[in-house]
Amino acid sequence: MKSSLIQVEREGPHITILTLNRPERRNALNLPLMEELHRMMERVSREENQRVILLRGAGKAFCSGLDLKEAMTTESNATREFAQGVADTLLAVWEVPAVTIAVVHGAAVAGGAGLMNACDLAVADEGAKFGYPEVRRGLAAALVMNFLRRQVRERDLRELLFTGELISAQKALEMGLVNRIAPKESLLNTALELAHKVLKGAPGAIASSKNALDKTSARTMREELELSLKIHLQARESEEAQEGITAYIEKRPPKWAPEPKQ
């Protein structure tokens, strides 16, 4: 089973490996890629014998986030379609009955870090970088925030979101963003070792546990994303976002509100 944007491999009878396949754009998320990932998640979830899904990226990075060049549009409907696509994709990864493991190399940034956060578990190579630089683009990390806040302490959450700085794999491990770090050459084997540990558990019990973890939260992820989508769109349609994204594409510092006169 092959796709131009998502490569699908079987690792034994119960493990599926999905690979984001836009290496020329560091696997930046555009609508076709998100739609294909969504479909593949749903397809694999319908196969009862598939119990673990590994998600990784082709090329130099796991995922560099949203494809801002494609997201940069003045058409309101297109902007909302893009945002809804992000929410739907993250939710599809979160709600799949199989246990999901993000296999991160190179970088997982912004929406790419959110994609990692939407997985149940994560392993990363020793040189990987992580970050949520949305505020530096005039955006709010509202959609990925829902996943992130369930995985790190409040102080770490605020530091990650407010500074937008990249952190190392070791720091990500200390914060609880990833479960394991490993040399790049043994990264996949580390993920597979974790997958085989999961397979020792009863399928129904694990699925029930996943469902309970979501349903016993103050709000389910689906409910949280509905609220966060409104916040995301307000920021996305602001003048700050227009300036922040334009500056990022033009590789220059953004010009925020005028500095107060001295």
Contacts in CASP RR format, 6 or more apart in sequence:
PFRMAT RR
TARGET T0000
AUTHOR 0000-0000-0000
METHOD contacts of the structure
MODEL  1
MKSSLIQVEREGPHITILTLNRPERRNALNLPLMEELHRMMERVSREENQ
RVILLRGAGKAFCSGLDLKEAMTTESNATREFAQGVADTLLAVWEVPAVT
IAVVHGAAVAGGAGLMNACDLAVADEGAKFGYPEVRRGLAAALVMNFLRR
QVRERDLRELLFTGELISAQKALEMGLVNRIAPKESLLNTALELAHKVLK
GAPGAIASSKNALDKTSARTMREELELSLKIHLQARESEEAQEGITAYIE
KRPPKWAPEPKQ
1 8 0 8 1.000
2 8 0 8 1.000
3 21 0 8 1.000
3 36 0 8 1.000
3 40 0 8 1.000
4 21 0 8 1.000
5 20 0 8 1.000
5 21 0 8 1.000
5 22 0 8 1.000
5 32 0 8 1.000
5 33 0 8 1.000
5 36 0 8 1.000
5 37 0 8 1.000
6 18 0 8 1.000
6 19 0 8 1.000
6 20 0 8 1.000
6 21 0 8 1.000
6 33 0 8 1.000
6 36 0 8 1.000
6 37 0 8 1.000
6 40 0 8 1.000
7 18 0 8 1.000
7 19 0 8 1.000
7 21 0 8 1.000
7 58 0 8 1.000
8 16 0 8 1.000
8 17 0 8 1.000
8 18 0 8 1.000
8 19 0 8 1.000
8 40 0 8 1.000
9 16 0 8 1.000
9 17 0 8 1.000
9 19 0 8 1.000
10 16 0 8 1.000
10 17 0 8 1.000
11 17 0 8 1.000
11 54 0 8 1.000
11 192 0 8 1.000
11 195 0 8 1.000
13 49 0 8 1.000
14 49 0 8 1.000
14 50 0 8 1.000
14 51 0 8 1.000
14 52 0 8 1.000
14 199 0 8 1.000
15 50 0 8 1.000
15 51 0 8 1.000
15 52 0 8 1.000
15 53 0 8 1.000
15 54 0 8 1.000
15 192 0 8 1.000
15 195 0 8 1.000
15 199 0 8 1.000
16 44 0 8 1.000
16 50 0 8 1.000
16 52 0 8 1.000
16 53 0 8 1.000
16 54 0 8 1.000
16 98 0 8 1.000
17 53 0 8 1.000
17 54 0 8 1.000
17 56 0 8 1.000
18 37 0 8 1.000
18 40 0 8 1.000
18 41 0 8 1.000
18 44 0 8 1.000
18 53 0 8 1.000
18 54 0 8 1.000
18 55 0 8 1.000
18 56 0 8 1.000
19 55 0 8 1.000
19 56 0 8 1.000
19 57 0 8 1.000
19 58 0 8 1.000
20 27 0 8 1.000
20 33 0 8 1.000
20 37 0 8 1.000
20 55 0 8 1.000
20 56 0 8 1.000
20 57 0 8 1.000
20 58 0 8 1.000
20 62 0 8 1.000
20 63 0 8 1.000
21 27 0 8 1.000
21 57 0 8 1.000
21 58 0 8 1.000
22 28 0 8 1.000
22 30 0 8 1.000
22 33 0 8 1.000
22 58 0 8 1.000
23 57 0 8 1.000
23 58 0 8 1.000
23 59 0 8 1.000
23 60 0 8 1.000
25 64 0 8 1.000
25 67 0 8 1.000
26 59 0 8 1.000
26 60 0 8 1.000
26 61 0 8 1.000
26 63 0 8 1.000
26 64 0 8 1.000
26 107 0 8 1.000
27 33 0 8 1.000
27 57 0 8 1.000
27 58 0 8 1.000
27 59 0 8 1.000
27 61 0 8 1.000
27 62 0 8 1.000
27 63 0 8 1.000
27 64 0 8 1.000
27 65 0 8 1.000
28 63 0 8 1.000
28 64 0 8 1.000
28 65 0 8 1.000
28 66 0 8 1.000
28 67 0 8 1.000
28 68 0 8 1.000
29 63 0 8 1.000
29 65 0 8 1.000
29 66 0 8 1.000
29 67 0 8 1.000
29 86 0 8 1.000
29 89 0 8 1.000
29 111 0 8 1.000
29 112 0 8 1.000
29 115 0 8 1.000
30 66 0 8 1.000
30 67 0 8 1.000
30 70 0 8 1.000
30 71 0 8 1.000
31 70 0 8 1.000
31 81 0 8 1.000
31 82 0 8 1.000
31 85 0 8 1.000
34 85 0 8 1.000
34 86 0 8 1.000
34 88 0 8 1.000
34 89 0 8 1.000
35 85 0 8 1.000
37 89 0 8 1.000
37 92 0 8 1.000
37 93 0 8 1.000
38 85 0 8 1.000
38 88 0 8 1.000
38 89 0 8 1.000
38 92 0 8 1.000
41 53 0 8 1.000
41 92 0 8 1.000
41 93 0 8 1.000
41 96 0 8 1.000
42 92 0 8 1.000
42 96 0 8 1.000
44 50 0 8 1.000
44 53 0 8 1.000
44 96 0 8 1.000
44 98 0 8 1.000
45 96 0 8 1.000
45 97 0 8 1.000
45 98 0 8 1.000
50 98 0 8 1.000
51 98 0 8 1.000
51 99 0 8 1.000
51 198 0 8 1.000
51 199 0 8 1.000
51 203 0 8 1.000
51 206 0 8 1.000
52 98 0 8 1.000
52 99 0 8 1.000
52 100 0 8 1.000
52 101 0 8 1.000
52 195 0 8 1.000
52 198 0 8 1.000
52 199 0 8 1.000
53 96 0 8 1.000
53 98 0 8 1.000
53 99 0 8 1.000
53 100 0 8 1.000
53 101 0 8 1.000
54 100 0 8 1.000
54 101 0 8 1.000
54 103 0 8 1.000
54 188 0 8 1.000
54 191 0 8 1.000
54 192 0 8 1.000
54 195 0 8 1.000
55 93 0 8 1.000
55 100 0 8 1.000
55 101 0 8 1.000
55 102 0 8 1.000
55 103 0 8 1.000
55 115 0 8 1.000
55 119 0 8 1.000
56 62 0 8 1.000
56 102 0 8 1.000
56 103 0 8 1.000
56 104 0 8 1.000
56 105 0 8 1.000
56 188 0 8 1.000
56 191 0 8 1.000
57 63 0 8 1.000
57 103 0 8 1.000
57 105 0 8 1.000
60 106 0 8 1.000
61 105 0 8 1.000
61 106 0 8 1.000
61 107 0 8 1.000
61 108 0 8 1.000
62 102 0 8 1.000
62 103 0 8 1.000
62 104 0 8 1.000
62 105 0 8 1.000
62 106 0 8 1.000
62 107 0 8 1.000
62 108 0 8 1.000
62 112 0 8 1.000
62 115 0 8 1.000
62 116 0 8 1.000
62 128 0 8 1.000
63 107 0 8 1.000
63 108 0 8 1.000
63 109 0 8 1.000
63 111 0 8 1.000
63 112 0 8 1.000
63 113 0 8 1.000
63 115 0 8 1.000
63 116 0 8 1.000
64 107 0 8 1.000
64 109 0 8 1.000
64 110 0 8 1.000
64 112 0 8 1.000
65 109 0 8 1.000
65 110 0 8 1.000
65 111 0 8 1.000
65 112 0 8 1.000
65 113 0 8 1.000
65 115 0 8 1.000
66 82 0 8 1.000
66 86 0 8 1.000
66 110 0 8 1.000
66 111 0 8 1.000
68 137 0 8 1.000
68 245 0 8 1.000
68 248 0 8 1.000
68 249 0 8 1.000
69 249 0 8 1.000
70 82 0 8 1.000
71 79 0 8 1.000
71 82 0 8 1.000
71 245 0 8 1.000
72 245 0 8 1.000
72 246 0 8 1.000
72 249 0 8 1.000
73 79 0 8 1.000
73 82 0 8 1.000
76 237 0 8 1.000
79 233 0 8 1.000
79 236 0 8 1.000
79 237 0 8 1.000
80 233 0 8 1.000
83 143 0 8 1.000
83 229 0 8 1.000
83 232 0 8 1.000
83 233 0 8 1.000
83 236 0 8 1.000
84 229 0 8 1.000
86 111 0 8 1.000
86 143 0 8 1.000
86 232 0 8 1.000
87 143 0 8 1.000
87 225 0 8 1.000
87 228 0 8 1.000
87 229 0 8 1.000
89 115 0 8 1.000
90 114 0 8 1.000
90 115 0 8 1.000
90 118 0 8 1.000
90 143 0 8 1.000
90 144 0 8 1.000
90 147 0 8 1.000
90 225 0 8 1.000
91 118 0 8 1.000
91 221 0 8 1.000
91 222 0 8 1.000
91 225 0 8 1.000
93 100 0 8 1.000
93 115 0 8 1.000
93 118 0 8 1.000
93 119 0 8 1.000
94 118 0 8 1.000
94 147 0 8 1.000
94 214 0 8 1.000
94 221 0 8 1.000
95 214 0 8 1.000
95 221 0 8 1.000
95 222 0 8 1.000
97 207 0 8 1.000
97 210 0 8 1.000
99 120 0 8 1.000
99 121 0 8 1.000
99 195 0 8 1.000
99 198 0 8 1.000
99 206 0 8 1.000
99 210 0 8 1.000
100 118 0 8 1.000
100 119 0 8 1.000
100 120 0 8 1.000
100 121 0 8 1.000
101 119 0 8 1.000
101 120 0 8 1.000
101 121 0 8 1.000
101 122 0 8 1.000
101 123 0 8 1.000
101 191 0 8 1.000
101 194 0 8 1.000
101 195 0 8 1.000
102 108 0 8 1.000
102 115 0 8 1.000
102 116 0 8 1.000
102 119 0 8 1.000
102 121 0 8 1.000
102 122 0 8 1.000
102 123 0 8 1.000
103 122 0 8 1.000
103 123 0 8 1.000
103 187 0 8 1.000
103 188 0 8 1.000
103 191 0 8 1.000
104 116 0 8 1.000
104 122 0 8 1.000
104 123 0 8 1.000
104 124 0 8 1.000
104 125 0 8 1.000
104 128 0 8 1.000
104 130 0 8 1.000
104 178 0 8 1.000
105 124 0 8 1.000
105 125 0 8 1.000
105 128 0 8 1.000
105 184 0 8 1.000
105 187 0 8 1.000
106 125 0 8 1.000
106 127 0 8 1.000
106 128 0 8 1.000
106 129 0 8 1.000
107 128 0 8 1.000
107 129 0 8 1.000
107 130 0 8 1.000
107 166 0 8 1.000
108 114 0 8 1.000
108 115 0 8 1.000
108 116 0 8 1.000
108 124 0 8 1.000
108 128 0 8 1.000
108 129 0 8 1.000
108 130 0 8 1.000
108 131 0 8 1.000
109 129 0 8 1.000
109 130 0 8 1.000
109 131 0 8 1.000
109 132 0 8 1.000
109 133 0 8 1.000
109 166 0 8 1.000
110 131 0 8 1.000
110 132 0 8 1.000
110 133 0 8 1.000
110 134 0 8 1.000
110 141 0 8 1.000
110 144 0 8 1.000
111 143 0 8 1.000
111 144 0 8 1.000
113 130 0 8 1.000
113 131 0 8 1.000
113 132 0 8 1.000
113 144 0 8 1.000
113 148 0 8 1.000
113 177 0 8 1.000
114 143 0 8 1.000
114 144 0 8 1.000
114 147 0 8 1.000
114 148 0 8 1.000
116 122 0 8 1.000
116 130 0 8 1.000
116 177 0 8 1.000
116 178 0 8 1.000
117 144 0 8 1.000
117 147 0 8 1.000
117 148 0 8 1.000
117 151 0 8 1.000
117 177 0 8 1.000
118 147 0 8 1.000
120 210 0 8 1.000
121 179 0 8 1.000
121 194 0 8 1.000
122 177 0 8 1.000
122 178 0 8 1.000
122 179 0 8 1.000
123 178 0 8 1.000
123 179 0 8 1.000
123 180 0 8 1.000
123 181 0 8 1.000
123 182 0 8 1.000
123 187 0 8 1.000
123 190 0 8 1.000
123 191 0 8 1.000
123 194 0 8 1.000
124 130 0 8 1.000
124 169 0 8 1.000
124 172 0 8 1.000
124 173 0 8 1.000
124 178 0 8 1.000
124 180 0 8 1.000
124 181 0 8 1.000
124 182 0 8 1.000
124 187 0 8 1.000
125 169 0 8 1.000
125 181 0 8 1.000
125 182 0 8 1.000
125 183 0 8 1.000
125 184 0 8 1.000
125 187 0 8 1.000
126 169 0 8 1.000
126 170 0 8 1.000
126 181 0 8 1.000
126 182 0 8 1.000
126 183 0 8 1.000
126 184 0 8 1.000
127 168 0 8 1.000
127 169 0 8 1.000
127 184 0 8 1.000
128 168 0 8 1.000
128 169 0 8 1.000
128 172 0 8 1.000
128 181 0 8 1.000
129 166 0 8 1.000
129 167 0 8 1.000
129 168 0 8 1.000
129 169 0 8 1.000
130 166 0 8 1.000
130 167 0 8 1.000
130 168 0 8 1.000
130 169 0 8 1.000
130 171 0 8 1.000
130 172 0 8 1.000
130 177 0 8 1.000
131 160 0 8 1.000
131 164 0 8 1.000
131 165 0 8 1.000
131 166 0 8 1.000
131 167 0 8 1.000
132 141 0 8 1.000
132 144 0 8 1.000
132 148 0 8 1.000
132 160 0 8 1.000
132 161 0 8 1.000
132 164 0 8 1.000
133 164 0 8 1.000
133 165 0 8 1.000
133 166 0 8 1.000
134 140 0 8 1.000
134 141 0 8 1.000
134 161 0 8 1.000
134 164 0 8 1.000
135 141 0 8 1.000
135 161 0 8 1.000
135 162 0 8 1.000
135 164 0 8 1.000
136 164 0 8 1.000
136 244 0 8 1.000
136 248 0 8 1.000
136 254 0 8 1.000
137 241 0 8 1.000
137 244 0 8 1.000
137 245 0 8 1.000
137 247 0 8 1.000
137 248 0 8 1.000
137 254 0 8 1.000
138 235 0 8 1.000
138 238 0 8 1.000
138 240 0 8 1.000
138 241 0 8 1.000
138 243 0 8 1.000
138 244 0 8 1.000
138 245 0 8 1.000
138 254 0 8 1.000
139 232 0 8 1.000
139 235 0 8 1.000
139 236 0 8 1.000
139 241 0 8 1.000
139 244 0 8 1.000
139 245 0 8 1.000
140 231 0 8 1.000
140 232 0 8 1.000
140 234 0 8 1.000
140 235 0 8 1.000
141 148 0 8 1.000
141 161 0 8 1.000
142 228 0 8 1.000
142 229 0 8 1.000
142 231 0 8 1.000
142 232 0 8 1.000
142 235 0 8 1.000
143 225 0 8 1.000
143 228 0 8 1.000
143 229 0 8 1.000
143 232 0 8 1.000
145 157 0 8 1.000
145 161 0 8 1.000
145 228 0 8 1.000
146 221 0 8 1.000
146 224 0 8 1.000
146 225 0 8 1.000
146 228 0 8 1.000
147 221 0 8 1.000
148 157 0 8 1.000
148 160 0 8 1.000
148 161 0 8 1.000
149 157 0 8 1.000
150 217 0 8 1.000
151 176 0 8 1.000
151 177 0 8 1.000
152 160 0 8 1.000
152 175 0 8 1.000
152 176 0 8 1.000
152 177 0 8 1.000
153 175 0 8 1.000
156 175 0 8 1.000
160 167 0 8 1.000
160 175 0 8 1.000
167 175 0 8 1.000
169 178 0 8 1.000
169 181 0 8 1.000
170 181 0 8 1.000
172 178 0 8 1.000
172 181 0 8 1.000
173 179 0 8 1.000
173 180 0 8 1.000
173 181 0 8 1.000
179 194 0 8 1.000
180 190 0 8 1.000
180 191 0 8 1.000
180 194 0 8 1.000
182 189 0 8 1.000
182 190 0 8 1.000
198 206 0 8 1.000
214 220 0 8 1.000
214 221 0 8 1.000
219 227 0 8 1.000
235 241 0 8 1.000
240 256 0 8 1.000
243 254 0 8 1.000
243 255 0 8 1.000
243 256 0 8 1.000
244 254 0 8 1.000
246 254 0 8 1.000
247 253 0 8 1.000
247 254 0 8 1.000
247 255 0 8 1.000
248 254 0 8 1.000
END
